[in-house]
Amino acid sequence: MRINTNVGSLISQESAVNTNKNLTSSLEKLSSGLRINKASDDASGLSIADKLRTQASSLGQSISNGNSAVALTQIADKAMAEQSNILDIIKTKLIQASTATTSAEGRNAIAKDITKLIDQIDNISTQTNYNGISLLDDGAGGVSTALTFQMGETSADTIATDGSVQANQTGLGLGTLYTAASTDTDGTTLTTAVATTAMATVDSALDTLNGWRADFGSTQNQLESALRNQMTQQTNIKAAESVIRDVDYAAESANFNKNNIIAQAGTYAMSQANALSQNVMRLLQ
């Protein structure tokens, strides 16, 4: 029997240190809710989980972009819907002006109405914007540019409108009608013949406007489809990250209780190993 080196006690101490490390790690996981709190917990798992988190965050911003883009397309569509209503009214008034039962004074009154209505088309075109971005012209009567929306993680993941829009009297080809109506005096400029010809002009303007509306509408449908897909992707990616990063409380609680019992048993074993050396004293009596 030897007392200089208490091998049993040293073995018990080594086991106690390792058990306490396991207890500390288990407590860290239970308190944080994460299975991976540092790279040493699972180096490869941390790398994968971080990539999944970045992907989910990118999709989250893409979803926000998409929702903003849908709002933008709706603003443009509603504005053009009102312009379409105005063109319908202008067409009705031109039909009224082109019949022989309408007097010169009546055509003059119609001309004033048409002038105001075309002015309102221009007002709508100038005022329609989203966050300061002009949607129906460039804000100075020119052509607005095509709009591109970032809808994914890479630069190639975009959705764009087909082309430019100029939803004012110039872009809709209403300049000649506006000149005739705005300069009319007693029905001498907006004549029956002019009114008859202008009906085809308004029909063409409606076709042009409806083409732009169709573009915004199809873009909105594409955006909404992308949003549904990306929301599903984001949910699945977060679920995949959770499987790797988050702690399983049931399993970790069982592991903590196991290590706690082992720690208590190790402490008892250490005390017994220290007590064994006292038996040497009986040999010296």
C-alpha distance (Angstrom), angle and dihedral (degrees) to the residues before:
residue distance angle dihedral
M1 . . .
R2 3.80 . .
I3 3.81 130.1 .
N4 3.84 104.2 177.5
T5 3.80 91.7 76.6
N6 3.77 115.7 31.4
V7 3.80 97.6 -159.3
G8 3.78 93.8 176.5
S9 3.78 91.7 54.5
L10 3.83 91.9 47.7
I11 3.80 91.4 51.8
S12 3.80 89.8 49.2
Q13 3.81 91.2 49.2
E14 3.81 92.0 50.9
S15 3.78 91.0 50.7
A16 3.82 91.0 46.7
V17 3.82 91.5 52.9
N18 3.80 92.2 51.0
T19 3.78 92.1 45.6
N20 3.81 92.0 50.1
K21 3.82 89.5 51.5
N22 3.79 89.1 53.3
L23 3.81 90.2 48.1
T24 3.81 91.7 50.6
S25 3.79 91.5 49.0
S26 3.78 91.5 47.9
L27 3.81 92.0 49.4
E28 3.82 90.2 49.5
K29 3.80 90.7 53.9
L30 3.79 93.5 46.3
S31 3.80 93.4 48.0
S32 3.82 96.0 45.1
G33 3.80 97.9 37.4
L34 3.81 89.1 -132.6
R35 3.78 128.0 114.8
I36 3.82 89.8 -159.8
N37 3.81 113.2 49.7
K38 3.80 97.3 152.0
A39 3.77 136.4 14.7
S40 3.81 92.9 -100.7
D41 3.80 90.3 62.6
D42 3.83 90.9 66.9
A43 3.81 116.5 -20.6
S44 3.81 97.6 -172.5
G45 3.80 92.2 40.6
L46 3.82 90.9 52.1
S47 3.82 90.9 52.5
I48 3.80 92.7 50.5
A49 3.81 93.5 43.7
D50 3.82 92.3 50.4
K51 3.80 90.8 51.5
L52 3.79 90.4 49.7
R53 3.82 90.9 48.5
T54 3.82 91.2 51.6
Q55 3.79 90.3 48.4
A56 3.81 91.9 50.0
S57 3.82 91.4 48.1
S58 3.80 91.1 49.7
L59 3.78 91.0 50.5
G60 3.81 89.1 48.7
Q61 3.80 90.9 57.6
S62 3.79 90.3 44.0
I63 3.80 89.2 54.4
S64 3.80 89.6 51.5
N65 3.81 89.3 49.7
G66 3.79 89.8 50.8
N67 3.79 94.3 50.3
S68 3.80 90.1 50.6
A69 3.80 90.7 47.8
V70 3.81 91.8 51.3
A71 3.81 89.4 52.0
L72 3.81 89.2 50.1
T73 3.80 93.7 51.6
Q74 3.80 90.8 47.8
I75 3.81 91.3 53.1
A76 3.80 90.9 50.7
D77 3.81 92.5 46.2
K78 3.82 94.6 49.8
A79 3.80 90.9 48.5
M80 3.79 91.8 51.2
A81 3.80 90.1 45.4
E82 3.80 88.2 60.2
Q83 3.79 90.6 47.1
S84 3.80 88.2 51.8
N85 3.80 89.7 53.1
I86 3.81 89.5 51.6
L87 3.80 91.2 51.3
D88 3.80 89.0 51.3
I89 3.81 89.1 54.4
I90 3.82 91.4 47.5
K91 3.81 90.2 50.8
T92 3.80 90.1 51.2
K93 3.79 91.5 50.1
L94 3.80 92.0 48.5
I95 3.79 89.9 53.1
Q96 3.79 87.9 52.1
A97 3.82 91.5 48.4
S98 3.80 93.4 48.8
T99 3.79 96.3 59.8
A100 3.81 122.3 91.5
T101 3.79 92.6 -126.9
T102 3.83 91.3 69.4
S103 3.79 112.9 89.3
A104 3.79 126.7 -139.1
E105 3.79 89.2 -104.0
G106 3.79 89.4 51.7
R107 3.81 92.0 51.6
N108 3.80 89.1 49.4
A109 3.81 90.1 54.6
I110 3.82 89.3 47.2
A111 3.81 89.5 50.2
K112 3.80 90.4 55.7
D113 3.80 90.4 50.4
I114 3.82 92.2 48.9
T115 3.81 91.1 49.2
K116 3.81 91.3 54.0
L117 3.79 92.4 44.7
I118 3.81 93.3 52.4
D119 3.81 88.8 46.6
Q120 3.80 87.5 55.4
I121 3.80 90.9 51.1
D122 3.80 87.4 55.8
N123 3.81 91.3 46.3
I124 3.80 91.9 52.7
S125 3.80 90.5 47.7
T126 3.80 92.6 51.4
Q127 3.80 97.1 42.1
T128 3.81 100.0 44.5
N129 3.80 108.5 100.9
Y130 3.79 143.0 135.9
N131 3.79 116.2 -137.9
G132 3.79 89.4 -21.8
I133 3.81 93.4 -48.1
S134 3.80 109.8 127.2
L135 3.80 110.4 -132.4
L136 3.81 106.9 -176.3
D137 3.81 100.2 34.8
D138 3.79 138.0 -7.6
G139 3.79 92.6 -90.2
A140 3.80 92.4 -101.8
G141 3.78 99.4 69.2
G142 3.80 93.4 -87.3
V143 3.78 133.0 114.6
S144 3.80 119.8 -69.4
T145 3.81 115.2 -134.2
A146 3.79 126.5 -115.1
L147 3.82 113.0 -86.9
T148 3.81 122.9 -127.0
F149 3.81 121.5 -163.2
Q150 3.82 122.9 -160.5
M151 3.79 104.9 -131.2
G152 3.80 106.4 166.9
E153 3.79 149.6 23.9
T154 3.81 98.2 -78.0
S155 3.80 133.5 54.8
A156 3.80 89.7 -110.1
D157 3.81 93.4 59.3
T158 3.79 97.9 92.6
I159 3.79 139.1 131.5
A160 3.81 118.4 -155.5
T161 3.77 140.5 -178.7
D162 3.79 113.4 -110.3
G163 3.77 99.2 -116.3
S164 3.77 151.8 -34.3
V165 3.81 126.9 -46.5
Q166 3.80 130.5 -146.6
A167 3.78 104.3 173.6
N168 3.80 97.7 174.9
Q169 3.80 134.4 96.4
T170 3.79 91.0 -80.2
G171 3.78 96.3 49.3
L172 3.81 92.1 42.8
G173 3.78 93.6 48.2
L174 3.82 94.9 -117.6
G175 3.81 96.5 129.3
T176 3.81 96.2 102.8
L177 3.80 92.5 47.1
Y178 3.81 90.9 47.7
T179 3.79 91.9 51.5
A180 3.81 91.9 49.8
A181 3.80 92.8 47.5
S182 3.80 98.0 42.7
T183 3.81 94.1 49.1
D184 3.80 96.2 42.2
T185 3.80 117.4 129.3
D186 3.78 117.5 -172.4
G187 3.80 92.3 -23.4
T188 3.79 94.4 -59.6
T189 3.83 96.7 121.8
L190 3.79 101.0 33.5
T191 3.76 93.1 55.4
T192 3.76 126.7 170.9
A193 3.81 90.3 -100.3
V194 3.81 92.5 49.5
A195 3.79 91.1 48.6
T196 3.80 91.4 49.9
T197 3.81 92.2 50.9
A198 3.81 92.1 45.0
M199 3.80 91.5 59.4
A200 3.81 89.5 71.2
T201 3.81 88.7 47.9
V202 3.80 91.0 55.5
D203 3.81 90.6 47.5
S204 3.80 89.3 53.8
A205 3.82 90.4 47.8
L206 3.80 89.8 52.6
D207 3.81 90.8 50.9
T208 3.81 90.7 50.7
L209 3.80 92.8 47.0
N210 3.80 92.4 47.2
G211 3.79 89.2 51.9
W212 3.80 90.4 56.5
R213 3.80 91.0 45.6
A214 3.79 90.3 50.7
D215 3.81 89.8 52.6
F216 3.80 92.4 52.0
G217 3.80 90.2 44.1
S218 3.80 94.5 51.6
T219 3.81 89.7 45.2
Q220 3.80 89.8 52.8
N221 3.81 90.8 50.8
Q222 3.80 89.9 50.5
L223 3.80 91.1 48.8
E224 3.80 92.9 49.3
S225 3.81 91.1 49.4
A226 3.81 90.3 50.4
L227 3.81 90.1 48.3
R228 3.81 93.0 53.6
N229 3.79 91.1 48.6
Q230 3.79 94.4 46.9
M231 3.80 94.2 47.5
T232 3.81 88.4 54.8
Q233 3.81 90.6 47.0
Q234 3.79 92.4 49.3
T235 3.80 92.1 51.0
N236 3.81 92.3 50.1
I237 3.81 93.2 45.3
K238 3.81 91.8 50.8
A239 3.79 89.0 49.3
A240 3.81 90.3 51.6
E241 3.82 90.8 49.3
S242 3.79 90.6 48.9
V243 3.81 91.6 55.0
I244 3.82 89.6 55.6
R245 3.82 102.7 35.2
D246 3.82 108.0 28.7
V247 3.77 123.1 81.1
D248 3.80 123.2 -116.6
Y249 3.81 99.7 -128.3
A250 3.79 94.8 -161.2
A251 3.79 93.7 52.9
E252 3.81 95.1 39.7
S253 3.82 92.7 48.0
A254 3.80 89.0 53.9
N255 3.82 89.9 48.2
F256 3.82 91.2 49.5
N257 3.81 92.3 50.6
K258 3.81 90.6 48.4
N259 3.81 92.6 51.6
N260 3.80 91.1 44.6
I261 3.81 91.0 55.5
I262 3.81 90.7 45.9
A263 3.82 89.8 50.9
Q264 3.79 91.6 52.3
A265 3.80 91.1 47.1
G266 3.81 90.4 47.8
T267 3.80 91.4 52.8
Y268 3.80 89.7 52.3
A269 3.82 90.8 47.7
M270 3.81 90.5 51.0
S271 3.80 91.5 51.9
Q272 3.81 90.3 50.2
A273 3.82 91.5 48.4
N274 3.80 89.3 53.2
A275 3.81 90.5 47.3
L276 3.80 92.9 53.7
S277 3.80 92.2 68.2
Q278 3.78 89.0 61.2
N279 3.82 89.2 67.3
V280 3.80 88.0 72.6
M281 3.81 87.6 71.7
R282 3.80 89.5 67.7
L283 3.79 89.7 62.1
L284 3.79 90.2 56.3
Q285 3.78 95.5 52.1
